[in-house]
Amino acid sequence: MKYFKHAEFDSPDFPDSGNNMDSSFLSMLDNAREVAGIPFRINSGFRTPKHNAKVGGKENSSHLRGFAADIHISNSSDRYDILSALLSVGFNRIGIAKTFIHVDADPIKTKNVIWTYA
């Protein structure tokens, strides 16, 4: 990866767990970072079941299998640039919140969806 280190995707309760991230997902994310031309700060990558429960993640969260990341967003311009880049490299599962964008490439979930968080 050009822009990321596996440690950025570690679950806080499991050192080196970022190594459990799906390599194809990380490659796409790296490509999106290149397209966006701005840094992506990862809030959440791989999650253990315990950490997923602690943060209120869904029982079937793509984070549990290394197919998802939450990217920190601090302003609407970055939100636009990151969202545009994610779409341009082929991501088709995106959740938009006030302070982050969730992106995943989970092969067992519905494609071509964008949702918001309350």
C-alpha positions, -999 to +999 in steps of 0.1 A: +000+000+000+012+035-008-008+055+016-017+033+045+000+011+071-018-020+084-016-006+120-041+021+110-067-006+107-060-023+140-089-030+164-079-011+196-082-043+217-061-065+193-026-053+182-017-061+146-053-070+137-051-046+108-033-075+091-067-092+089-080-066+064-089-079+030-061-070+006-084-062-023-104-038-002-071-021+010-059-018-026-092-001-037-090+022-006-054+031-015-065+039-051-093+061-037-068+080-016-047+086-047-077+100-066-089+122-037-055+138-033-061+143+005-052+122+035-077+096+048-077+093+086-091+059+095-114+059+125-121+022+124-109-007+103-108-043+116-129-050+147-130-078+171-165-089+182-159-074+216-149-040+202-177-041+176-202-045+204-186-017+224-190+008+196-225-004+188-216-021+155-241-044+138-238-081+146-229-089+109-206-058+105-182-059+076-155-046+100-155-081+116-142-096+084-118-069+073-140-055+045-148-021+059-133+012+071-147+044+086-129+075+073-128+106+095-145+137+079-139+172+092-156+193+066-180+192+036-153+197+010-133+167+022-166+147+024-172+155-012-137+147-024-135+114-005-170+103-015-162+111-052-130+092-050-146+062-034-172+060-061-147+065-089-126+035-079-156+012-077-168+012-041-206+007-041-214+004-004-211+037+015-226+051+047-224+088+053-224+103+088-216+138+101-180+129+111-171+099+090-178+079+058-182+042+061-170+022+031-170-015+026-165-040-002-183-069+016-189-096-011-220-110+008-239-078+011-262-058-012-244-037-038-251-002-050-263+013-018-256+046+000-271+052+035-270+078+062-266+076+099-290+093+122 
